[in-house]
Amino acid sequence: DKAVEYYRKEINKYVESRDYEIAVDIAKKVGLIEDAIEIYRKAGKVEPAAKLAMDNGMYEKAIEIYEEAGKFRLAADLAHKLRDFKRAIQNYAKAGWFKRAADLAARKGMLKEAMEYYAKGGFFIEAADIAKQIKEEERAIEFYEKANLFAKAGNLAYKLGLNERALENFEKAGMFD
């Protein structure tokens, strides 16, 4: 369409001269929303780009914008609202929100992921509880040890027939003083 071509040329003139707001205004007025979003991105304006995408029902695009800008918590929150739980979990983890990633993974039945994220976040008791639940008892022992719960680690090691490890943990627990 010649009109679209004409407006894109006009928009590009403003982009080249770094008059991004004018370029965005023109793009929005003539319905070139994706062009407007890309202009915002080119200008490094993450929030307005994502907002414009969301206002126009382009939620996937908004998540991408946040991810590319390293705004993982915002990407995670939006993915969570959209019920894209796997992506929300990944972005919470990238944001360093391991407990939130793990809690969501656990609620959605993704127990192995939940265990790993609890462990990454230093939530070793939660990681151990899930490890036991998914029959990864040796990992559970490891997590109890990291949580300094040596009596629990010792008891579990003993139940598994890991007598030497049980003994080491009972000693650390001060059970042989």
N, C-alpha and C positions, 0 to 999 in steps of 0.2 A: 504494500500500500504506500503510495507516494507521500501521503500526509505523515505517516509514521516515520518514513525515511527523512522527511524534512525536519520533523521535531527531534529526531535522534541526532541529526547534524547540529541543530541549534544547541541541544543539550550538551553535546561533546565540546562545543566551543566554550561553554561555561565550565565544564569539567577541566579542560585544558588550562583555563585561566584560574583554576582553583576556586571558582565561585560555586561551590557545591550546593549551597542552599537554593540558589536560583535554579540550578540544574535539577535539583530534586523537586522544586515547586512545579517546574514545567512538566517534568515526567509524571508527577502525580495528577496534574490537571488534565493531561491528555490520556490518562489511564495506563501509562507505562510503569506500573508499580514495581515489577521486577527490576527494571532499569533504575528506578529510584532507590531501591534497596541496595543494588550494586554500587551506586554512587556513594551512598552512606558508608558502605563497607570500604570502598576505595579511600574515602576521607578518614577512615579509622573511627567512625561514629557507630560503635557497636549497638548501644542502647536504642538510638532512633531506628537503626536498620532492623533490629529484632522486633521493636514495637510495630513498625510499619508492616512487617511480615505477619505478625500476630493479628493486627487490625484487619488484615486482608485474608485471614484464614490459612496462612502459610506457616503452620506451626512447625512442621518439619524443617523448613528453611530457618526459622527462628532458632531452633535447637542447634542447627549447623553453625549459625552465626556465633552463638554463644560458645560452642565447642572450639571453633577456629580461633576465637579471641581468648581462649583459656579461661572463660568464665563458666567453669564446670558446675558450680553450685546452681547457677541460674539455669543452665542446660538441664541439670538433674531435676530441679523443681518443675520445670515445664514438661519434661518427659514423664515425670510422675503424674502430673495432672492429666496428661494425655493417656495414662495407663500403659505407657511403654516402660514397663518395670525393669526389664533387662538393661535398657539404655540409662534409665535413672540410676540404677545401682552402679553401673560403670562410671557414670559422671560423678556420683557422690564419692566414689573411691578416688577418682582423679583429683577431686577437690580436697582430698584428705579427710573426708567425713566418713571414716571407716565404720563407725558405730551405726550411722544412719544407713549406709550401704548394707551392712550386715543385718540390721533389724528388718529392712525391707526384703532382703533375700530370704531371710528365715520365714517371714510372713507369707512369702510367695512359694514356699516349699523348695527353695534353691539352697539346700542345707550345706552342701560342700562349699559353695561360694560364701555363704554366711560364715562358716567356720573360718575360712581363709581371711575374710575381711575383719572378723573379730580379732583374729591373731595379729594381723597387720596393725590394728589400732591399739594393741596391747590389752585387749579384753580377753584375757586368757581363760578365765573361769567360764565365760559364755562359749568360747571356742572349745574348751574341754567338754562341756555339756553336750554340745552338738556332735563332737567327735565320737563320744560314747553312743549317742543316738544313731549315728550312721555306721556304727560298728568299726570305728577307727580308734580302737582302744589305746594303741601305742602312741598315737598322736595325742590322745587325751592325757596320757601320762606326761608327755612332753609339755603340754600346756599347763597342767597342774604344777609341774616343776617350775615353769617360768613364773607362775603366780605365787611361788613359794608355799604351795599347799602340799608339803612333802608327805604328810600322813595320808592324804587322799591319793597322791601319786603312788605311795607305797602299797596301799590297800589294793589299788587297781592292778599294779604290777604283780602283787602276790596272787590275785585271782587269775591272772593270765599265766602263772607259773614262771614269771620272770623274777626268780628268788633273789638273785644278786642285786638287781635294780631295786627290788622291794626293800632289801636290807639297807642299801645306800640311802634311800629316801627316809626310811624309819630313823636312821642315824641322824640325818639332817633335821628331822622333825624333833630330835632330842628325846626319842623314846627309849634310848638305852643309856641314859646318864646315870 
